[in-house]
Amino acid sequence: MSDATPILHMLSPQKHMSPFDVNMAADAGFKVIVPYINVTPEEVTALVQDAIFSRPPQDGVRTGMFIGGKDAILALDMLEAARKAMVPPFQVSVFADPAGSFTTAAAMVACVERVLKNKFGRSLKGAKIAVFGATGVVGFAASIIAALEGAEVKLVAHRGVDRVIKSAAVSKERFGVTLEAVNGETDEQKRDVIANAEIIFAAAAAGVRVVSAEHKALAKNLLIAADVNAVPPPGVDGMDLFMDGAPLPGCNALGIGPLAIGDIKYKTESGLFKQMLTSKEPLLLDFRHAFAMARGLVA
């Protein structure tokens, strides 16, 4: 392996690069980390080619690009632009994880899959999943990961179903998965969704409760509720931060809390950064690679 200094160029389409991701990259072993802000997709090619042509091909694996921001589709578009900018043998590794969403979503689905297998002897295939916060980056990525594993996924709209329908259409077009958009704006609509769900992904905004005590009492089919919200109140009533397959009060389901998910998320993001540093070939990493890593960690 090359002895060249490990360098990471971090691209954000927003005003700031996430300090969380900078710290993660440094702790994983990158020695030089340079953030670029307000980056547009059209600028990715020039930035990547500046990076690949500044070092001999054998040092490409010691050069990485990270794509942040808070828009999953934009991050994937920038990842694709980076892929197209490569001129083999001049290549670098690229890792997309906007708002940490790909690694968080991967961790949530992996934790649910483990509890589903260990406690119920089931896989994600055919599981009925309701996703709250479906238009957010974590909910979007978790929906696609679960659907790719064969789950029947419903995207629950809380502010107009049109945005959720659009997310479902994008998911079908880009990843070939079928996601059902359902309305959950009223309490009655939400009750109907929860009553028929076997698994709930609570990925709404921090501090927003999406599943109340009343909802839980109606959830006769619910097996698992997973909540990524660590800001009080929890997204799911009665959820403890550290729950990891423990009984959820007020229903027969098991709960997976945000710090149990966060532990796997942290290890997943760190693991992918380290994978970039140790790989003998350039890598292109998105939520699918994050899920593979998270799955291995929970196993």
Protein Blocks (a to p, Z undefined) as FASTA:
>chain_A
ZZbdcddddddfbfbdcfklmmmmmmnopabdcddehiafklmmmmmmmmmmmpcfklmm
mpccddedjdfklmmmmmmmmmmmpccfbdcdddddehhlmmmmmmmmmmmmmmmmmmno
pafehpacddehklpmklmmmmmmmmmnopacddddfehjklmmmmmmmmmmmnopacdd
ddfkbmklmmmmmmmpcbdcdfbdehiafbdfklmmmmmmbmbdcdfbfbdcdfbghiaf
klghiacehiabdcddfklmmmmmmmmmmmmmmmmmmpcbdcdddfklmmmmmmmmmZZ
